[in-house]
Amino acid sequence: MAEDPRSPGSMTSGTPVRTRSTPGRSGSRTESPRYAYRGDIDGLRALAVLLVVVYHVWFGRVSGGVDVFLMLSAFFLTWTALRRIEDGPRVSPLARIVGVFRRLVPAMAVTLIAVLAVVYGVYPASRWPAIWEQTWASVFYVQNWALAGDAVDYYSRSDIPSPLQHFWSLSVQGQAFVLWILILAACEYVVRRWSLAPARVVASVFGVVFAVSLVYSIVRTATAQDSAYFDTFARLWEFAAGSLLVVLLARLQLSYALRTALVLVGLVGLVATGMVLDVRGGFPGFLALWPVLCAAAVVLGGSGQRATLPSRMLASRGMRRLGADAYALYLVHWPVLVTWMVLKKDARIGAVDGLAVIVVSLALARMLTAFIDRPVRAWKRDSSSLAPAVAVIVVSVLAVTSMVGAWQITVAVHERRSATADVRDNPGAAVLRNPLLAVESSEAPMLPLPTQVHADWVQLDEVCDARLGVEPDEPLYGTCFFTPETLSSDTVIVVGGDSHAQQFTAAVLEVAADNGWGVVTLIKGGCALGADEPEDDPVGCGEWRDSVLDYVARLAPAAVMTVVTRADAGDGEEVVRPGMDRTIDRILSAGIDVIGLRDNPRFTFDMFECVQEGDPDACAVARSASLASVNPAEALERDGLHLVDLTDLICPQDICSGAIGNTAVYRDDNHLTTHYSASLAPFLAEQLPLSLG
């Protein structure tokens, strides 16, 4: 039985085609078009979702299938709108919007609830907060904007994907659905008010949307591709292409041979998209025209009274059945894949594992469609009231939000209790000086808690401004902060550089508080202060670094503290930061001392998650696996430079353990936790120059 062609989305709807009307007995041709089901477009949806799944599972790449979904979403909405404008009664935009989300939200909600349950059972607790945030973003269709922010956030980078990451495209679709329904309602008003041709009005409006959005997409992709990938406005032209395709279908009559060629070329192009193009790294600019035009070719080639052979293959029963499950399959395949990785503790998916992921995903998709999607969509469908549809949406949303909200509240209560723990429960590095502290802390939970580690960064509250006597240059905006004591203290310490300098700020703040010093931080993730650091970075480190050194010279603090070496995981090739000697000389020439910190070890795995899984000693790594036997920074020795090496406190007895003094040493594979850094304060104070006072 064919899917209902009035459904709204490329993954949930049946597929229409406009057919020309035939003359009546009087010889006149009726102007109202008739619409028929297009099984080949259901097959196209099936192919698109298969490409998405296969490329995700076995190739770790993006296929371009999502671009097909986006285009077809608008195709269906526009087809329905034109049919209604020409033949049917008016339907309020509100009713249309409610109807769309009535069909989309229940299956999404069930998926989110199932994912939350699985996350609670098998995922490390350190990943919970990020998944909570993405759940809220997903249920309210703003996941794409959350990921756009993360894409340019150095501190959010992770090799481990979220099981909800794929919801970005559903959020883009949801936002576009609302916009399209409003635009189409405006088109309907214009048509009825001035008796204009519906197709001409629709083509004009979406032609403008297509052109403006495509230009924006090309520019945005060229300047900020990571965030442009998730930008709704950079994707609207793909939706507009679907709307224009509806208009084009009614005006083209192609030969059988040409239609066959179009379908074949379109199918080959779609399958090859992920192989030929860098879909994740180059989209959604002009490169995304490839899958959109390929899908359009398949739709155009499938029109006409006589179906072509490739179109008949797409319309086969198996492809149509898979097309009916496309939405559900898209929802479930990514959480299944990521969960499989979590359980195996390995991001690599082999042939057998990949096949298992696909089979499980297909089975879950069929169940989701059969037991949730179809029954809920059919419930009181013919009701003239919006109440049943609104009830479905509200109940679905509340089911998700109440679950994640209760979970967050429970964890927050536990975190507050841990914040009141006695300092003896988590002595950190202090246990190296007083081993008896280890006995006192044996029963207390280790800090930071797994649900706290994602936010375990020091961030000062006061933004650098004229109160310090020196205005920061524009490249420093958002990266320069200070403590209130800085305004009145005679001794000011600047901590500058990347996240490895930032992590030591917790220790610096403890020392500064004991001595009445002021602290200024100039921190930009990924930007060390070495003058010869690579300039091909995506975050403008070169310009920022020059601004830092100029600002420091004008601020004239007592000293600048930065990390002067870099350790690398697994090979022991610790080196001095490129050009650090020139940076140091530039600071010293301004009459400012430099405190050169030695880098901490880095690992090939997430040390925090390893510690959470069991015995911290089992995660220990030899110091020589990351650090040189002698501090390379000793080669930088000159007057005014004071080297600080805390390695013996991070890797006591040449062993780098994941936990010391009931405190996690590392928050990930290369950064110290704020808790442990703060415990280093007494040891840092001992190595600072006496001239600081």
C-alpha positions, 0 to 999 in steps of 0.5 A: 500500500502506498504511503500517504502522499500528503506527508511532509518530509523527505524521510517520512512522506510518500512521493507525488508527481504531477500528471497532465489532465485529459480533455473532457468530452467537450474537448476542453482541457481542465486546468486543475492538475491531478497528482499520482504517487511516484514509487521511484522517488520513494526508491530515491529516498531509500537510496539516499538513506542507504548511502548515508548509512553505508558511508557512515558505517564503513567509510567514516565519511559523509555521502551527500544523501542528506542533501537529497533529503533536504531538497526532497523535503521542500519538493513535497511541501511545495507540491502539496501547496501548489495542489491545494492552491489550484484545486483545494480549500485553504489550510491555515499555516498553523494547521500545516505546521502542526500537521508536519510536526505531528508526523515528525516528533513522535518517532524522534521522541522515542528515539531520543528516549531510547538513546538516553536510556542506552547512554545511562546504561553503557556510556561513560558518565563524562559524556552525559552532559554533552548528550543532555545538551544535544537532547534539548537542542534536538527536541526543539530543532536547534541541534544544528546551531549547537553544533555550529557553535561547537565546530568553532569551539576549540575546547569542544573538539573530540574524536568520539562522536555524539549519538545525537550528532546526526539530528542537525539535519532534522533541525535544519529540516524542521526550521525550513518546514516552518519557513516554507509553510509561511512562504507558501502561505504568502504565495497562496495569498498573492495568487488568490488576491491578484489572480496570478499563476501559482507556479509563476509566483512560487518560481519567482519567490524560490528563485530569489531564495535559491540565488541569495542562499547559494551566494551566502553558502559559497561565501560562508563555506569559503570563510567558515566551513565548519560552522557553515555546514550546519548553518540553516541559511547556507542550506536554504538553496537546497530546499529552494531547488526542490521547490523549483523542481516542482514547477519545472516538472509540470513544464517539461516533456522529455523523450524516453531516451533522455529520461533514461539517461537522466536517471542513470547519470543521476544515480551514478552521480549520487553514488559517487558523490561521497567518493569524489567530493569532500562532502564534510569538508567542502559542503554546503557551498557550490559543491553541494550542487552535485548531489542536488542536481543528481537527485533532480535528474532522477526525479525529472527522468522518472516523469512521463507516462512511460516509466524508464527501466531504472525508474522502475527499479527504484520503484520496486517493492523492496526499495519502496519498503525501505523508502517508507522506513527512511526517516526511522532508519536515519533516526536510529542508524547513527546511535546504533553505530556510535553505541557499537563503538562505545561498547567495543571501545574502538572507532574502527568498524570492520566488515562484520561489525558494519554489517551487524550495525546495518542489520540492527538499524534496519530492524529497529527502523522497521519497528519504529515505523510499524509501532510508532510512526504509522499508528501515531500519524493515523490516530484521529487524523480526520479530526477537524480540530488541532487538539489531537495533533497538538496533544501528540506533539506536547506529550512527545516533547514532555516525555523527552524533556521530563526524562532528561530534566530529572536526570540532570537535577539528580546529578546536580544534587550529587555535584553540590554534595561533592562541592562541600567535601573536605579538602582532605578527601581530595588532596591531589598533589599534596599526597605526594608530600604527606602520604597519610592523606591517601588514607583519609581520602580513601572513601570519598569520590574522586574529583572532578566527578565525571559529569563535571569534567566537561566544564573543568576549565578556569575562566576569569570573570573580568574582561580586559578594558581601560580599567587596566590602563591599556585597551586590548586590540581587537584580536584579543577580544574574548581572550583577555580576562583578569582578577579583581585584585589586578586593579590594586596589586603592585604585582601582576602575572600574565598567563598567556598561550594555549589551553596548556597555559590555561590549565596551569592558571588554577595553580597560579590563582592559588599562589596569587591569592596567597600573595595578593597578586593580580592575574591576567589571562590571555588564552586562545585554544590552539595558539601557543606563543612560539613565534614560529608556530604554524601559520596555517591555523584556522583560528588566526593565531599569528595575528592574535600572538602579535597582539598579545606580545604588544599588549603585554609590553604596554601592560608591563606586568611583573612576569609572563607565564607560558608553556615553552615546550610541547610533548607529543603522545607516544614518541617522547619527542618533547621539543621547545615550541618553535620560535619560543626563543624569539618570543622570550627575547621580545618579552624580556626586551620590554623589561618583563620576566618570563616564567617558562612552564614545561609541558605535561605528558600527552597520551594516545587515549582519554586518560580520564575515561580510562580511570573511570573504568577501573584501576587508575594504575592500569592506565599509567604510562611511563614518563619517557613515552611523552617527555624527554629525559631532560627538559628541552627548555634548558637550552633557552636559558638566559637572564630573566627567564625562570623555568618551572618544571612540575613533572615530578608532581605530575609523573611521580617516580617517572610514572604518569598515573591518571589519579593522584590523591583521589583527584583525576590528574587529566580531563582528557588525553592531554589536559590537567584537571582544574582540581589537580592543577590547583593542588600544584600551587604550593609546589609552583610557588616554590619554583617561582622567582623570589623577585615576585615577592 
